[in-house]
Amino acid sequence: MAIELKIGTRGTRSELLYTFTQDFLDDHGIRRAGSVRSEDSVAYTVACYVVKTKYGFMCSLNRGDVLTYMGDGIWDLRVAKENKLTDEEEEKPWL
C-alpha cells in the first residue's frame, strides 16, 4: 500500500519529519541540505532543509516553519514567527 500525500496536508517541519521518512519527503520536494553552525553568544547547529515552492527553492532553518502541500512536489512555506521584544520589555529586569 502506497502512502499518499494529500493536497492541503499541513504541519510544522518537525511534525512532517516525524510523520514521514526522509526518503519520502525527498521525493515530494523537501530535502535536507546540511546544517548551519551559529557562533553568536551561544553556539548551536541548525538543520537546513530546501523546500520546493511555486517561487523556486527556499531554505527552511526553523523547525517551527509551517509547510502546506500544494501538489506535484510543491509546498507553501511560512516562516515561523520570532518572538520580538518591544523596547519596554527589553528594559524590564528579569525576575
C-alpha atoms as an extended CHARMM CRD file, in Angstrom:
* protein
*
        95  EXT
         1         1  MET       CA              0.0000000000        0.0000000000        0.0000000000  PROA      1               0.0000000000
         2         2  ALA       CA              1.4770000000        3.3320000000       -1.0670000000  PROA      2               0.0000000000
         3         3  ILE       CA              1.3560000000        6.3600000000        1.1900000000  PROA      3               0.0000000000
         4         4  GLU       CA             -0.4950000000        9.2520000000       -0.4050000000  PROA      4               0.0000000000
         5         5  LEU       CA              0.3640000000       12.8420000000        0.4150000000  PROA      5               0.0000000000
         6         6  LYS       CA             -2.8820000000       14.7500000000        0.0010000000  PROA      6               0.0000000000
         7         7  ILE       CA             -3.1110000000       18.3410000000       -1.1760000000  PROA      7               0.0000000000
         8         8  GLY       CA             -3.5870000000       20.5940000000        1.8400000000  PROA      8               0.0000000000
         9         9  THR       CA             -1.5130000000       18.4600000000        4.2200000000  PROA      9               0.0000000000
        10        10  ARG       CA             -0.1170000000       21.0000000000        6.6850000000  PROA      10              0.0000000000
        11        11  GLY       CA              2.2480000000       20.8990000000        9.6170000000  PROA      11              0.0000000000
        12        12  THR       CA              5.4290000000       22.2680000000       11.0610000000  PROA      12              0.0000000000
        13        13  ARG       CA              8.6570000000       20.9840000000        9.5890000000  PROA      13              0.0000000000
        14        14  SER       CA              9.3750000000       18.9600000000       12.7120000000  PROA      14              0.0000000000
        15        15  GLU       CA              5.9040000000       17.3400000000       12.5720000000  PROA      15              0.0000000000
        16        16  LEU       CA              6.3830000000       16.3590000000        8.9230000000  PROA      16              0.0000000000
        17        17  LEU       CA              9.8490000000       14.9480000000        9.6040000000  PROA      17              0.0000000000
        18        18  TYR       CA              8.4290000000       12.9000000000       12.4840000000  PROA      18              0.0000000000
        19        19  THR       CA              5.4800000000       11.6210000000       10.4120000000  PROA      19              0.0000000000
        20        20  PHE       CA              7.1860000000       10.8090000000        7.0900000000  PROA      20              0.0000000000
        21        21  THR       CA             10.5580000000        9.2570000000        6.2730000000  PROA      21              0.0000000000
        22        22  GLN       CA             13.2730000000       11.4580000000        4.8000000000  PROA      22              0.0000000000
        23        23  ASP       CA             13.2500000000        9.4300000000        1.5590000000  PROA      23              0.0000000000
        24        24  PHE       CA              9.5050000000       10.0450000000        1.1720000000  PROA      24              0.0000000000
        25        25  LEU       CA              9.9500000000       13.7870000000        1.7330000000  PROA      25              0.0000000000
        26        26  ASP       CA             12.9000000000       13.8580000000       -0.7120000000  PROA      26              0.0000000000
        27        27  ASP       CA             10.5570000000       12.5020000000       -3.3900000000  PROA      27              0.0000000000
        28        28  HSD       CA              7.9510000000       15.1490000000       -2.5090000000  PROA      28              0.0000000000
        29        29  GLY       CA             10.0570000000       18.3290000000       -2.5000000000  PROA      29              0.0000000000
        30        30  ILE       CA             11.6640000000       18.6000000000        0.9760000000  PROA      30              0.0000000000
        31        31  ARG       CA             15.3760000000       17.7950000000        1.1090000000  PROA      31              0.0000000000
        32        32  ARG       CA             17.9540000000       18.1120000000        3.8520000000  PROA      32              0.0000000000
        33        33  ALA       CA             20.6950000000       20.4200000000        2.6360000000  PROA      33              0.0000000000
        34        34  GLY       CA             23.0450000000       20.2580000000        5.6050000000  PROA      34              0.0000000000
        35        35  SER       CA             23.4900000000       22.2510000000        8.7670000000  PROA      35              0.0000000000
        36        36  VAL       CA             24.4860000000       25.7500000000        9.7610000000  PROA      36              0.0000000000
        37        37  ARG       CA             26.5410000000       26.4860000000       12.8710000000  PROA      37              0.0000000000
        38        38  SER       CA             25.7950000000       29.7020000000       14.7320000000  PROA      38              0.0000000000
        39        39  GLU       CA             28.6150000000       31.4040000000       16.5860000000  PROA      39              0.0000000000
        40        40  ASP       CA             26.5500000000       34.0170000000       18.4350000000  PROA      40              0.0000000000
        41        41  SER       CA             26.5970000000       34.2370000000       22.2110000000  PROA      41              0.0000000000
        42        42  VAL       CA             25.5750000000       30.5500000000       22.3340000000  PROA      42              0.0000000000
        43        43  ALA       CA             26.9370000000       28.1460000000       19.7160000000  PROA      43              0.0000000000
        44        44  TYR       CA             24.3650000000       25.7940000000       18.2120000000  PROA      44              0.0000000000
        45        45  THR       CA             23.7580000000       23.8820000000       14.9860000000  PROA      45              0.0000000000
        46        46  VAL       CA             20.6200000000       24.3390000000       12.8630000000  PROA      46              0.0000000000
        47        47  ALA       CA             19.4600000000       21.7940000000       10.2760000000  PROA      47              0.0000000000
        48        48  CYS       CA             18.8410000000       23.3670000000        6.8700000000  PROA      48              0.0000000000
        49        49  TYR       CA             16.1390000000       21.9910000000        4.5540000000  PROA      49              0.0000000000
        50        50  VAL       CA             15.4930000000       23.0090000000        0.9480000000  PROA      50              0.0000000000
        51        51  VAL       CA             11.7890000000       23.2360000000        0.0900000000  PROA      51              0.0000000000
        52        52  LYS       CA             10.4130000000       23.4090000000       -3.4530000000  PROA      52              0.0000000000
        53        53  THR       CA              7.8250000000       26.2160000000       -3.6610000000  PROA      53              0.0000000000
        54        54  LYS       CA              5.9700000000       27.8480000000       -6.5360000000  PROA      54              0.0000000000
        55        55  TYR       CA              8.5880000000       30.6310000000       -6.4070000000  PROA      55              0.0000000000
        56        56  GLY       CA             11.5430000000       28.2360000000       -6.6190000000  PROA      56              0.0000000000
        57        57  PHE       CA             13.6070000000       26.6170000000       -3.8950000000  PROA      57              0.0000000000
        58        58  MET       CA             13.5630000000       28.1900000000       -0.4290000000  PROA      58              0.0000000000
        59        59  CYS       CA             15.5060000000       27.3410000000        2.7080000000  PROA      59              0.0000000000
        60        60  SER       CA             13.8450000000       26.3500000000        5.9700000000  PROA      60              0.0000000000
        61        61  LEU       CA             16.0910000000       26.9130000000        9.0000000000  PROA      61              0.0000000000
        62        62  ASN       CA             13.4990000000       26.7470000000       11.7760000000  PROA      62              0.0000000000
        63        63  ARG       CA             11.7790000000       23.5120000000       12.7320000000  PROA      63              0.0000000000
        64        64  GLY       CA              8.6540000000       25.5600000000       13.5080000000  PROA      64              0.0000000000
        65        65  ASP       CA              8.2420000000       26.6780000000        9.8640000000  PROA      65              0.0000000000
        66        66  VAL       CA              4.7600000000       25.7460000000        8.6130000000  PROA      66              0.0000000000
        67        67  LEU       CA              4.5670000000       23.7690000000        5.3750000000  PROA      67              0.0000000000
        68        68  THR       CA              1.4420000000       23.0930000000        3.2950000000  PROA      68              0.0000000000
        69        69  TYR       CA              1.4680000000       20.6170000000        0.4070000000  PROA      69              0.0000000000
        70        70  MET       CA              0.1480000000       22.1790000000       -2.8120000000  PROA      70              0.0000000000
        71        71  GLY       CA              0.5920000000       19.1290000000       -5.0980000000  PROA      71              0.0000000000
        72        72  ASP       CA              3.1910000000       17.9620000000       -7.6510000000  PROA      72              0.0000000000
        73        73  GLY       CA              6.0230000000       18.3000000000       -5.1080000000  PROA      73              0.0000000000
        74        74  ILE       CA              5.2540000000       21.9960000000       -4.4750000000  PROA      74              0.0000000000
        75        75  TRP       CA              4.9820000000       23.3360000000       -0.9150000000  PROA      75              0.0000000000
        76        76  ASP       CA              3.8830000000       26.6030000000        0.6550000000  PROA      76              0.0000000000
        77        77  LEU       CA              6.4640000000       27.6860000000        3.2440000000  PROA      77              0.0000000000
        78        78  ARG       CA              5.5050000000       30.0570000000        6.0600000000  PROA      78              0.0000000000
        79        79  VAL       CA              8.4310000000       31.1130000000        8.2070000000  PROA      79              0.0000000000
        80        80  ALA       CA              7.9560000000       30.6910000000       11.9660000000  PROA      80              0.0000000000
        81        81  LYS       CA              7.3690000000       33.9900000000       13.7180000000  PROA      81              0.0000000000
        82        82  GLU       CA             10.1190000000       35.1640000000       16.0230000000  PROA      82              0.0000000000
        83        83  ASN       CA              9.3490000000       36.4100000000       19.4870000000  PROA      83              0.0000000000
        84        84  LYS       CA             10.3500000000       40.0370000000       19.2620000000  PROA      84              0.0000000000
        85        85  LEU       CA             10.6350000000       42.1100000000       22.3950000000  PROA      85              0.0000000000
        86        86  THR       CA              9.4660000000       45.6900000000       22.4730000000  PROA      86              0.0000000000
        87        87  ASP       CA             11.6950000000       48.3960000000       23.9430000000  PROA      87              0.0000000000
        88        88  GLU       CA              9.6480000000       48.3490000000       27.1660000000  PROA      88              0.0000000000
        89        89  GLU       CA             10.0670000000       44.5930000000       27.5820000000  PROA      89              0.0000000000
        90        90  GLU       CA             13.8160000000       44.8240000000       26.9980000000  PROA      90              0.0000000000
        91        91  GLU       CA             14.1690000000       47.3750000000       29.8050000000  PROA      91              0.0000000000
        92        92  LYS       CA             12.3630000000       45.2210000000       32.3860000000  PROA      92              0.0000000000
        93        93  PRO       CA             14.7350000000       43.3470000000       34.6820000000  PROA      93              0.0000000000
        94        94  TRP       CA             14.4640000000       39.5600000000       34.7990000000  PROA      94              0.0000000000
        95        95  LEU       CA             12.7810000000       38.3340000000       37.9520000000  PROA      95              0.0000000000
